[in-house]
Amino acid sequence: MILHGPHLTAWPNHDPVPDLDMVLAHAARCLPVEKAAVLFESAMHRGKLTPRAVEQIVASLPVRLRRRFARLRSDAESGTETLVRWWLESRRFPVTPQARFPDGLRRMDLLVGRSWVIECDSREFHDDPLSYAKDRARDLYLTSRGFRVTRLSWEQVSLDWESTEKMLLGILRRGDHLDAPRP
């Protein structure tokens, strides 16, 4: 760890491994905002920190940094989802995270506009045959209700973002996402 500034130069205890609060405060100061947001949102989603605890960490940051973290949420289910949502929000595209399916029972990762669903998948939770089949059933249900569904992999978002971003912007420029679903 590289200590940046007086607020982190005094090690708070004898343990060589910093606690999560210190790691997140350091990440907020040193990482690009969306990458630090992945850490904050993952900590909340996994129950490692409460939203209130995250608010306290953010409140301890310099004012210029606090505003950057106003969009943190506790319901993001993956870092990939956080990265894609922050990208959409930073470009002012209408996005609803964890929107309910029309049946009211399930949620989609991101609803862009009124009719474009983006699901952010990783092999960890979507590669086994049962998850694969459930994902396809979800896609078919949503498509039958007039939604357009796009699945993004971790690799597309983290390793091939330049190409992925161009394709997403092409879809967004068409404006289809603003149309109501057509069952």
Solvent accessible surface area in square Angstrom, and as a share of the most:
residue,aa,sasa,rsa
1,M,120,0.53
2,I,123,0.62
3,L,65,0.32
4,H,84,0.38
5,G,32,0.30
6,P,118,0.74
7,H,95,0.42
8,L,9,0.04
9,T,78,0.46
10,A,79,0.61
11,W,90,0.31
12,P,88,0.55
13,N,82,0.42
14,H,192,0.86
15,D,72,0.37
16,P,113,0.71
17,V,106,0.61
18,P,32,0.20
19,D,86,0.45
20,L,67,0.33
21,D,66,0.34
22,M,26,0.12
23,V,57,0.33
24,L,2,0.01
25,A,13,0.10
26,H,29,0.13
27,A,6,0.05
28,A,0,0.00
29,R,57,0.21
30,C,56,0.34
31,L,69,0.34
32,P,67,0.42
33,V,28,0.16
34,E,61,0.27
35,K,108,0.46
36,A,0,0.00
37,A,0,0.00
38,V,29,0.17
39,L,71,0.36
40,F,0,0.00
41,E,1,0.00
42,S,33,0.21
43,A,7,0.06
44,M,18,0.08
45,H,83,0.37
46,R,164,0.60
47,G,63,0.60
48,K,135,0.57
49,L,25,0.12
50,T,83,0.48
51,P,70,0.44
52,R,146,0.53
53,A,24,0.18
54,V,5,0.03
55,E,96,0.43
56,Q,100,0.45
57,I,13,0.07
58,V,19,0.11
59,A,60,0.47
60,S,73,0.47
61,L,1,0.01
62,P,49,0.31
63,V,84,0.48
64,R,162,0.59
65,L,3,0.02
66,R,96,0.35
67,R,169,0.62
68,R,90,0.33
69,F,5,0.02
70,A,86,0.67
71,R,83,0.30
72,L,32,0.16
73,R,86,0.31
74,S,50,0.33
75,D,36,0.19
76,A,2,0.02
77,E,73,0.33
78,S,39,0.25
79,G,20,0.19
80,T,8,0.05
81,E,1,0.01
82,T,1,0.01
83,L,38,0.19
84,V,0,0.00
85,R,0,0.00
86,W,5,0.02
87,W,18,0.06
88,L,1,0.00
89,E,45,0.20
90,S,64,0.42
91,R,108,0.39
92,R,219,0.80
93,F,48,0.20
94,P,67,0.42
95,V,25,0.15
96,T,66,0.38
97,P,15,0.10
98,Q,17,0.07
99,A,11,0.09
100,R,142,0.52
101,F,4,0.02
102,P,74,0.47
103,D,52,0.27
104,G,39,0.37
105,L,145,0.72
106,R,82,0.30
107,R,90,0.33
108,M,1,0.00
109,D,14,0.07
110,L,0,0.00
111,L,28,0.14
112,V,0,0.00
113,G,14,0.14
114,R,141,0.51
115,S,0,0.00
116,W,5,0.02
117,V,0,0.00
118,I,0,0.00
119,E,6,0.03
120,C,7,0.04
121,D,18,0.09
122,S,34,0.22
123,R,171,0.62
124,E,131,0.59
125,F,122,0.51
126,H,52,0.23
127,D,91,0.47
128,D,67,0.35
129,P,117,0.74
130,L,128,0.63
131,S,25,0.16
132,Y,113,0.43
133,A,56,0.44
134,K,121,0.51
135,D,9,0.04
136,R,100,0.37
137,A,59,0.45
138,R,44,0.16
139,D,28,0.14
140,L,128,0.64
141,Y,39,0.15
142,L,1,0.00
143,T,79,0.46
144,S,57,0.37
145,R,96,0.35
146,G,15,0.14
147,F,20,0.08
148,R,71,0.26
149,V,39,0.23
150,T,35,0.20
151,R,49,0.18
152,L,7,0.03
153,S,37,0.24
154,W,112,0.39
155,E,57,0.26
156,Q,66,0.29
157,V,8,0.05
158,S,47,0.31
159,L,126,0.63
160,D,73,0.38
161,W,63,0.22
162,E,123,0.55
163,S,41,0.26
164,T,4,0.02
165,E,37,0.17
166,K,130,0.55
167,M,117,0.52
168,L,4,0.02
169,L,36,0.18
170,G,31,0.30
171,I,47,0.24
172,L,5,0.03
173,R,182,0.66
174,R,156,0.57
175,G,19,0.19
176,D,37,0.19
177,H,6,0.02
178,L,94,0.47
179,D,59,0.31
180,A,39,0.30
181,P,41,0.26
182,R,156,0.57
183,P,133,0.84
